[in-house]
Amino acid sequence: MLNEAALLAEVKEDSVVKLLQKVIQIESTNPPGNELALARWLADYFTQASVEAELLEYEGKHANLVVRLQGRGQRPALIFSAHMDTVPAGEVPWMFPPFSGTLHEGKIYGRGAADMKSGLAAMAEAALILAQSGISLGGDLIVAFTYDETHGLQGAKQLLGNGYLEGAGAVLISEPSTLDVFTAEKGALWLKCRAKGKTAHTSMPQLGQNAILKMAHFLHRVEESLDLSADHHSLLSEPTFTVGTIHGGVTINVIPDACEAELDIRLVPDMDYQKVVQRVRELGEGYVEVEVLDWKKPVEGDPKAGIVSLSLQAVEEVTGLSRQPKGVSYYTDGSVIANSLQIPMVIIGPGDTGETHQPNEHVEVSRLVQAVKIYLLIATRYLAGTQ
Ligand SMILES: [Zn+2]
């Protein structure tokens, strides 16, 4: 019989804090996404603990890192999923330098502290404790640390395409959740819209066609008329529409002949994204062209899956808090992993959902330590086979 108390006693705050600080100090902002340096450092960290890690390098600067703890083949594998890239630190000055990993009053500060180097460090720590415990697992534990999650999910796509995640029965993702349990996520539809006009001197605007004004008119129409409210999901909030970027014009006294805007539309499962594209195109018909940049599928999830009840149980045991499955508005590597493998997804991370992409991003050390324990309990119970 597995002695869980002995396993949890192996979780040392000092060790996971140091690991997270180091991981924050190796900058991996995307763009450009220099995840390779971080992946190399993590590969060494596992190797020094006598755990084999496979570094998969792409284009000289990106990398995925995979660690597979072999089980006895009695159970499907469990994926520990985390991404290594972060969004940039931004222009606003931070209380502590964003790549310092400063520990201050029980919190660790830095870019990625919440999203999601804390989740990554907690998963790495849990995997190492498990590997060193000598416990024989019924199924494999696959640690999948990816690149480019914050943008195109390329790292997860590479791992899937190359068969690294085969045999998995569930995926546990350590994106920020404040240790809440998420089982569904929205999809993200990214559109590029282009308005064309005709240049003229601004003293004679009647001779030109103003592309910026066309775009402004179009964006207003989309905001007023793109009705997404009919679609509901029991765990997710309503679909949303935002304009992320707009570019147009060259100088103040020339009528602009081009304007581009990028739209981010978040959809719930069961919505036909092509119908939404079609509707946006109709609204711009004759004066704005609409191109689909990317479509990240939503994750419907299965709140009744075994991994979900195991997760709720583990979270309650470690934190004392009783949770219900919820959904999130952000996308994760689960969009490709859970949908492609047709497996249930659970998101539990120590980061606070509200800290994501903010200045002074931080994580509570107490939650970081709790996350390691939660991952240990979920992995050992999900992967327990017959002895
Ligand atoms: Zn993230």
Residues whose N, C-alpha, C, O or C-beta is under 5 A from the ligand:
A	BS01	ZN	D115 M116 E175
